[in-house]
Amino acid sequence: MGSTSWIHWAILLVVVILIFGTKKLGNVGSDIGKAVKGFKDGVKGADEDKPAAPAATPSTIDVDTKEKK
């Protein structure tokens, strides 16, 4: 009952093609591709929009040390 073989997927694919047609499925595929590309560009752009971290400048701390005897 729970197992799906390649025959089940082939039948499902044929039914989907008969219902929607190949042209509409092609349009859906290209729309999904554009959405994924836009998402990747948006994520990449968000990383580039962040201000760069200021360069770390060496700082000195003046401390008087006491020697142990």
NORLINSUL-V985614 format. One record per backbone hydrogen bond with DSSP energy under -1.0 kcal/mol. NH is the residue of the N-H (numbers start at 1). CO is the residue of the C=O. E is the energy in kcal/mol with one decimal. If there is no record, write none. Layout:
NH:CO:E
NH:CO:E
//
This chain:
9:5:-1.5
10:6:-2.2
11:7:-2.3
12:8:-2.4
13:9:-2.4
14:10:-2.2
15:11:-2.3
16:12:-2.4
17:13:-2.4
18:14:-2.3
19:15:-2.1
20:16:-2.8
21:17:-1.8
25:21:-1.6
26:22:-2.3
27:23:-2.0
28:24:-2.1
29:25:-2.3
30:26:-2.3
31:27:-2.2
32:28:-2.3
33:29:-2.1
34:30:-2.3
35:31:-2.1
36:32:-2.4
37:33:-2.3
38:34:-2.5
39:35:-2.2
40:36:-2.4
41:37:-2.5
42:38:-2.3
43:39:-2.4
44:40:-2.5
45:41:-2.7
46:42:-2.0
47:43:-1.5
48:44:-1.6
49:45:-1.7
//
